[in-house]
């Protein structure tokens, strides 16, 4: 009887232990569905307060075009920033990169799907 109680106690401890962050598919497509060329695109983990480098590099993303990214890592929340050719900017914060497969620049901002 005591072995059964011990086994049940250990099972209960395992079930109540928080699950550690698991890896996920972090690949996504960035699509420009706006009417303006995207000149700059930034993204990174939400915990990082620095936008880092422009992910388009020397390139731009014209209206109607898309590009794929694979940031790797274990997932979590990511922030995104777009700078259009007309100087307008938009930010989208705390997107679960494990659940979003597409980031879309629109005429009214940025969306995640």
C-alpha positions as CSV (number, residue, x, y, z in Angstrom):
1,X,0.0,0.0,0.0
2,X,2.8,2.5,0.9
3,X,4.5,1.9,-2.5
4,X,1.3,2.7,-4.3
5,X,0.9,6.0,-2.3
6,X,4.6,6.8,-3.0
7,X,4.0,6.2,-6.8
8,X,0.9,8.4,-6.7
9,X,2.7,11.1,-4.9
10,X,5.6,11.1,-7.4
11,X,3.1,11.1,-10.3
12,X,1.3,14.1,-8.7
13,X,4.6,15.9,-8.4
14,X,5.4,15.3,-12.1
15,X,2.0,16.5,-13.2
16,X,2.2,19.7,-11.2
17,X,5.8,20.6,-12.3
18,X,5.8,23.4,-14.8
19,X,6.6,22.4,-18.4
20,X,9.9,23.8,-19.6
21,X,9.8,25.8,-22.9
22,X,9.7,23.5,-25.8
23,X,11.1,24.0,-29.3
24,X,8.7,24.8,-32.0
25,X,8.7,25.7,-35.7
26,X,9.7,29.4,-35.7
27,X,9.7,29.8,-39.5
28,X,7.4,32.5,-40.9
29,X,6.7,34.4,-44.0
30,X,6.7,38.2,-44.0
31,X,4.3,39.5,-46.7
32,X,3.8,43.1,-47.8
33,X,0.1,43.5,-48.4
34,X,0.3,47.3,-48.2
35,X,0.4,49.7,-51.1
36,X,3.9,51.0,-50.1
37,X,7.4,49.3,-50.3
38,X,8.8,48.1,-47.0
39,X,12.3,49.6,-46.6
40,X,13.2,48.0,-43.2
41,X,12.0,45.0,-41.2
42,X,13.1,44.2,-37.7
43,X,12.2,41.3,-35.3
44,X,13.5,39.6,-32.3
45,X,12.5,38.1,-28.9
46,X,10.3,40.4,-26.9
47,X,12.8,40.2,-24.0
48,X,15.4,41.9,-26.1
49,X,14.9,45.7,-26.0
50,X,17.1,46.4,-29.0
51,X,15.7,46.0,-32.5
52,X,19.0,44.9,-33.9
53,X,19.7,44.9,-37.6
54,X,17.4,45.4,-40.5
55,X,16.4,41.9,-41.6
56,X,16.0,43.0,-45.2
57,X,19.6,44.1,-45.3
58,X,20.3,46.1,-48.4
59,X,17.1,45.0,-50.0
60,X,13.5,46.2,-49.8
61,X,10.1,44.4,-50.0
62,X,7.8,45.8,-52.7
63,X,4.1,45.7,-52.4
64,X,2.7,42.2,-53.1
65,X,6.0,40.4,-52.4
66,X,7.0,38.1,-49.5
67,X,10.1,36.7,-47.9
68,X,10.7,33.8,-45.5
69,X,12.6,33.8,-42.3
70,X,13.8,31.1,-39.9
71,X,14.9,32.8,-36.6
72,X,15.5,29.4,-34.9
73,X,15.5,29.3,-31.2
74,X,13.0,27.8,-28.8
75,X,10.0,30.1,-29.6
76,X,8.3,32.4,-27.3
77,X,7.1,36.0,-27.9
78,X,8.6,38.1,-30.6
79,X,8.3,41.8,-31.5
80,X,8.1,43.1,-35.1
81,X,8.8,46.5,-36.6
82,X,8.2,47.8,-40.2
83,X,9.5,51.0,-41.8
84,X,7.8,51.9,-45.1
85,X,9.4,53.9,-47.9
86,X,7.1,56.9,-47.0
87,X,8.6,57.0,-43.5
88,X,5.6,55.5,-41.7
89,X,6.4,52.8,-39.1
90,X,4.4,50.2,-37.3
91,X,5.1,47.8,-34.5
92,X,3.5,44.5,-33.4
93,X,4.5,43.3,-30.0
94,X,4.5,40.0,-28.1
95,X,3.5,37.6,-30.9
96,X,3.9,33.9,-30.1
97,X,6.3,32.9,-32.8
98,X,5.2,29.2,-32.4
99,X,1.6,30.1,-33.4
100,X,2.3,32.7,-36.1
101,X,3.3,31.5,-39.6
102,X,2.8,34.8,-41.3
103,X,3.5,38.4,-40.5
104,X,1.7,40.8,-42.8
105,X,2.4,44.5,-43.4
106,X,-1.0,46.1,-44.3
107,X,-2.0,49.7,-45.0
108,X,-3.1,50.0,-41.4
109,X,-0.2,48.3,-39.6
110,X,1.1,44.8,-39.0
111,X,-0.8,41.6,-38.4
112,X,0.2,38.1,-37.3
113,X,-1.6,35.0,-38.6
